Amino acid sequence: MKNILAFSGSNSPESINEKLIQSVIGRYPEYEINLIDLKQFEAPIYAPSIQATGIPKSIQDLYAIFKDSDGFIIASPEHNGLPTTFLKNTLDWLSVFTQQFFGEKPVLLLSTSPGATGAKTQLALLEKLVPIWGGQVRGTYSLGSFQDNFNLQTTTINNIEEIKKLDEAFYTFAEAEFKPKKTNTEVVRAYFDAFQQGDLDGVLNVFHPDCYIVSVKEEERLKEQLHGIYRSRKEARQFLNNIVSLFETKEFIVETIVEASNNLVIAKGSFSHLVKSSGKLFNSHWVQLCVVEDEMIKEYRFYEDSAALVEASTVEFA
């Protein structure tokens, strides 16, 4: 990984968390780690009324640095079990540009403190919050009892076991292949691409293991029945098998895929299926609603012209 941005969440000129970052820079010289001082990017305590007058130039400059970085190392002290107000205020200002200002890039979270816990409480909170801000937390490390485990003269950790823990966290962060997170529309597009190619395993992989599927009507169904409720990826396979056993798809057109709020993706189009039992064509427009979670379809609802299906399924006898 190139161009790693590192900073401390402390505004103390003698920050031990910044010293921890300096030890990281010295230990892994083969990586391009750029340490910045957040104190140089001053901003008032965030308020919408202040934002209305304009984003501070220092925060604009900081956001540009964030965009140019490939990953982040953050070392934050703990104030009453929480990340510092100083750090939170800076992040609040960055969220004015976009809530996901980390840009789906890797993040390594560090902390240290004079006490034995190493500020683990606030570190656990940051680990939950950073993904909301668009960061992929790849590693965490906390150093307890700073004065006992850190050599201020050499700016290095002097505890071998702690060094091993840091190495494990750092290399997990730095060596992991970075894959940008798929957008919700990209997830649904991948579903359609696999479906149109007849790749049923590819379709199944897009469904969440705990998915909830509604085919036309939200009610329980017999196993062989197409329309009704399917639960879990295992039953999603049954859903696909039912489609294949009933129809031979002649045409499947996706006209529109748009994202709404709350991870909802709406798609619409048309299809032409040959009903195997009758030999008739089932032509219909369709609408699909998907709720995406963890880059998979968690909730799936598909609606079509049921009356046209009934007509196409009718077998006529001479």
N, C-alpha and C positions, 0 to 999 in steps of 0.2 A: 504494500500500500504506500502511495506517495502522498505528500502534503497533508500530514496529520496536524490538526489544530489542537493545542493544549492550553488550558487555562484553569486557574483556581477560582473557586467561588467565595474567596475571602477578600475583604478589603483591608486586611491588616498588612502593614509594611513588613512584618516579620512572620508571614504566614507559613506555618509548618506544612500545610497542604501544598503550597507552591514549592517548598523544598522537596516534597515527595515527588512532584512532577519533574523537578530538576534531576532527581536521582534516576527517574525513568529515562529521561533524555540521555543521560550519561551512560546508562546500562545498555541501551539499544541504539548505538550510533549509526547503524546501517539503515535506520529509518529516518525519514525527513520529518522530524517533529518540531513544529513551530510554536514556541511558547509566547503567548501574549498576556498583557496585564490588563484585566478588565477595568481596573481603576482609571485607565486612560480613555475609556469609552463612557464618559460620564453621562448620566441622564437623571432627570428628576424622578421622584416617586411617581409611578404610572397612574394616570387618571384620564378618563375619556375627555375631560375638558381641556387637559394639557395636550392630548393627542390632536384635538381639533385645531390647535394652533400650528401643528406640524410635527413630524418626527425629528428628533434631534439629529444633527449631522453625524455625531459620533456613532449613533445606533445605525444609521444608514451605512456608514463605513464598516461597522462590525458585521452587518448582514451580508455585505459584499464579500467579506472574508469567509463567512460561513459558506456561502455559495461556491467559493473557489476551493474549499477544503474537501478532502476525500474521506476523512474520518475525524473523530473527536476524542480527546482525553480530558476528562473533567475531574478535578479533585476538590471536594467540597467539605468544609467543616460543618459541625452540627451545633445549632443554637436551640436549646430546649427541645431536642428531638427532631428538629426540622432543618431543611436546608436554609442557608442564610437569606435574610431579606435582600441583601445586596445582589446575590445571584438571582433570586426569584424576580427582582425588579428588572434586571437586564433581560431575562428570558421573557418577561411580560412585554417588554418593548419589542423584542424580536418577533413575537407572535402577532404583532400588528401587520407585518408583511404577509405572513401565512402561519397558521397554527402549526404546520409541520415544517418548521424552519430548519430542522436537522436534515431534511431532504432525503429521508430513508437511507442514511449513511450509517456506518458502524460507529458505536460509541463504547468507550471504556470508562467505567466509573470507579474513581478512587476516593479514599478518605483516610484520614488519620486523626488522632487526638491524643492528648496526654493520658487519658484513661484507657482502661483495658479493652473496652469495646471497640475502639477505633472509629467511632461515629457511625456504627452500623445501622442505627435506627433511621437516620436521614438517608443513608445510602439505599436502604430498602425502599424508601418512598420515591427517591429519584429513579430507581429501577422500574417502578410502575409508571412514573410520569413521563419519562423520556420517550417511550413509544407513542404517547399521545402527541408529542411534539415532533414526531416523524423520525426519531432515532431508533436504530436497531442495536439494542444493548447486547454486546458480544462478550462482555466480561466485567466482573466487579472484583475489587480487592480493597480490603481495609487493614490498616496497620495500627494495632493497639499499642499503648505504652510507648509513645513516640520517643521519649527521652532515653528509654532503655534499649530500643531497637534501631536507633538511627544515629549515625555518626555525622555531626554537624560540620566537622572539619573537612571530611571527604565527600560530604553530601551523598552518602550511600547508606542503605540498610545493612546493619551488621549482624542480623540474625539469619542464619542459613535457611532455616525452615520457612521464614517469611519470604526470602528471596525466591525460593521454589514456588511459593504460592503466587507471587507477582509474575514470575516467568510464565506460569500456566495461564494466568488471566491475560497477560499481554499478548502472547503468541496466539491464543484463541481469538483475540480481537484483531490482531494484525495480519494473520495468515488466512483467516477465513475468506473464502471467495465472496466478493460483494455482488449480490444480485438485487437490482432495484425491485422494490415491491410492485406487484401488478396492481393497476387500478381496478376498481370494481367492474368497469365496462370491459377491460381486458380479460378478466376472469370469465365473464359471460360470453365474450367473443370466443374464448378458447373452448368453451362448451359447444358452441355452434359449429366451430371448425371441426372438432372431433366428431360431432354428430353427422355432419355433412359428408365426412370422409368414411363413415361407417366404422369408426374406431370406438367401439363400445367401452374398452378399458380406459381409453383417454377420456371419454365422457364420465365414467365412474370416478376417475381421479379428480375431477373438478367438483364433485359433490363432497360436502363435509361428512365425516363419519357419522355424525348425529343429525343428518339432514332431515327435513320434513317436506314431503312432496304432496302437492294436491293436483291431481289430474281432473280438471273440469269441475268436480263436485267434492266438497269437503265432508265426506262421510266414509265409514268403514266399507270395505269391499271384500269380495271373495278373491282368492289368490289369483285366479285366471282373469279376473275382471280388470279391464284397463282403467276405468275411471274410479277415483276414490283417493284414499290416503295411503301413502307409503312412508314408512319411518326407517331411517338409517340407510347407510350406503348399501347394505346387504339387500334391502328391499328396493333400493334404486335399481339394482341389477334386474330384479323381477319386473320393475316398471319398463325397462328397456327391452327385456325379453318379450313382454306382452305386446309392445309396439311391433317388434320384429315378427312375431307369430301372427299378428292380425293384418299387418299392412306390408306392402312393397312400395317404398317411397319412390315416386317418380320425379318429384320436384319439391324442394324446400327452400323458400326464399326468406332471407332476413332483410327487412326494409329499414328498420330503425333500432338502435340501441342507445338509450339515454339514461343518465344517472340522476336520481332524485335524492332526497335527503335520507338520513339514517341508513346509509349503505344499501338503499333500494335501487335496483336497476330494472328498467322497463324496456321490453323489446316487443316488436310486432312484425308480422309478415304474413306469408301465405304458404300453403302446401297443396300438393296433389298426391294422395295415397291410393294405390290400388288395393281394395278390400279383397283379401284372398278368398274368403268364403263365398263371395257373390260375383267376383270378377268385375265389379263396378268401381268407378273412380270416386273417391271422397275428396272433394275440393273445399277448402275453407280458408278464411283468414284466421289468424291466431294472435293472442296476446300472452306474453309471459312476464311474470313478476318474480324477481329474485332478490333475496337479501343475502349479501356477501359477508362472510366472516373468515378471517385468517386466510384470505386469498382462495376461498372455496365457497360454493353455493350452500348456504345453511338452510334457507327456506326457498321453495320453488313452487310456483303456481302457474298452471298452463290452462288456457281457456280457448275453446274452438267452437265451431258451429255443430252442436250436438244433433240438431234436427237433420243436418246434411249427412251426418254419420248414420243415423237411423235409416234414411232413404237409401244410402249407398250400400248398406248392409242387408237390405231386403233381397231375398232370393226369389226370383220369379220363375214359376213353373209353366211350361207350355200346356 
